[in-house]
Amino acid sequence: MAAATEIGTQGVPSQTGNKPWYSVLYVQVLIAIVIGVVVGWLFPNLATNEWIKALGDGFIKLIKMVIAPIIFCTVVSGIAHIQSASKVGRVGVKALVYFEVVSTFALVLGLIVGNLIPIGHGLAAKPDAAAVANYVKQAEAQKSVDFVLNIIPDSVVGALARGDILQVLLFAILLGFALMALGERGHRLRDVIDDAAHAVFGVIAIVMKAAPIGAFGAMAYTIGKFGPAALGNLIGLILLFYVTAGLFVVVVLGLIARFVGFSIFKFIAYIKDELLIVLGTSSSESALPQLMEKLERLGCSKPVVGLVVPTGYSFNLDGTNIYMTLATLFISQALGVDLSFGQQVTILIVAMLTSKGASGVTGAGFITLAATLSVVNPALVPGMAIVFSIDKFMSEVRALTNITGNGIATVFVSWWEGELDHDLLQRRLNQEIDPSDVETAVTTG
């Protein structure tokens, strides 16, 4: 294990002995984001060049390239190391219970804020239904039975090639159980998969060096294309969504963190690299592999990380839930359509289902909104065009909230399962151990 770094006068480890500030990843990403905003604002023609866009898209593709192998190796290894099959089911049930309870809090919070601050009133909007017709069509295609059947891959190779998280997760769980049942005979293959996981994490370490370039390209293109002019009268909704998401993280997730025994603010500081990458790319998937590695190093057991994080990316979308209830109320207010208490309860029920059904689909947040509106009140569907132009700015906060929520969920389920190393957790969060030290990863089985 690497030696702990020296603690400075403010309780923060001194990095001067290890590497200069400008070589720290989160500093590089932050600088890249700022430069991207400036370039997008002042030079929109340059920022919307297809090669600038390719910088962000290319980085996300590099990350997505390794997501399926990481999930496969981590889940198979985690389950194969467990001696009892009942433990896997127990962890899965605990995770799903947590997801549903916290997701309900997110949905309710969005409804409460939307009713208390009706900023949609007086907008006198005239929506363009054609602008969102494609999303509505995709939403109509999202049926619960199809969602369940799509979890089963046509072929294992196809699932890995497409990077379908739930399909890869299903096969990985089955293979993990098979290796567990093989006992001693399965240890050799399990060790090979463990080594493969280390190799893929090595690939991620190489890819992450390009994170600042990807963040610059994505942010420059976003600002250059959608720009300050695209905000217009809708800046109030953006600010309200930002504040509501922040309230959820600080209050709801903060209370959960406090219950387990740590500070939400220290946790956010611990995953700041991942949050800045998500901010720059507007994709929570861009930080998934690195988040899983960091949670193991934080003291969460390997099986819990392997099961909770991938599942959470489909079933624990706190930011998306807040967005759906808040945006639904905003659209109804803008169109002058009053929603009854019963209809608002329907929003809760429908949104809980649609947020799962569109997981893994490009533009999932917007598609789930279309599905929710069509059930609650079809007259609201054309109103999606009102928020269409600013959806890109809101997707970043959805992604930030989702990744933070999944991180807290993993720590909580590890604690609930009795497999959280509290001492290591506190040392990591208090920065008594070098954050780049990967040798202290916990592999509790």
Number of C-alpha atoms within 10 A of each C-alpha: 9 11 9 14 18 17 15 10 8 7 11 13 19 16 15 10 9 9 10 9 12 10 9 12 20 20 16 19 25 19 15 23 26 16 17 27 22 17 21 27 20 14 14 19 13 15 27 20 15 11 14 20 19 16 21 25 16 17 23 25 14 16 21 18 16 19 25 24 21 25 27 26 23 28 29 28 31 26 29 28 22 17 14 13 14 10 14 19 11 11 19 17 12 16 25 17 12 17 21 15 11 21 25 19 16 26 24 20 21 27 24 14 18 24 14 8 13 16 18 22 15 11 16 11 16 12 20 14 15 10 15 21 16 12 19 23 13 17 23 13 13 17 14 14 9 11 15 11 10 13 17 16 17 10 11 14 11 13 21 22 13 13 19 19 21 23 23 27 26 18 21 24 21 14 18 27 20 15 22 23 15 12 12 10 11 15 16 11 13 22 14 12 18 16 14 16 19 14 13 17 18 12 14 20 12 11 15 20 13 17 29 27 21 28 31 29 33 32 28 34 29 24 25 24 18 19 18 12 9 14 16 10 11 16 14 13 22 19 12 17 23 20 14 22 25 17 14 23 25 16 13 18 20 19 16 20 20 12 11 18 14 18 20 22 13 15 21 17 15 19 21 15 22 27 26 23 27 25 25 29 29 26 21 25 22 26 24 25 23 20 23 24 20 23 24 26 24 26 26 30 27 26 26 30 29 27 24 27 26 26 19 21 21 16 22 29 27 30 32 28 29 28 27 28 26 25 26 27 27 25 26 22 23 22 22 16 13 10 16 9 9 9 14 17 15 15 25 22 14 17 27 22 17 25 25 19 25 25 21 15 13 9 14 21 24 27 26 32 26 29 28 28 29 17 16 21 15 13 13 23 24 22 25 27 20 23 20 15 15 19 18 16 19 20 23 21 25 26 25 24 24 23 29 23 25 26 23 22 24 26 27 24 24 25 19 14 15 11 20 24 19 16 10 19 21 19 15 21 21 19 21 18 21 19 18 10 13 14 9 18 19 21 16 17 15
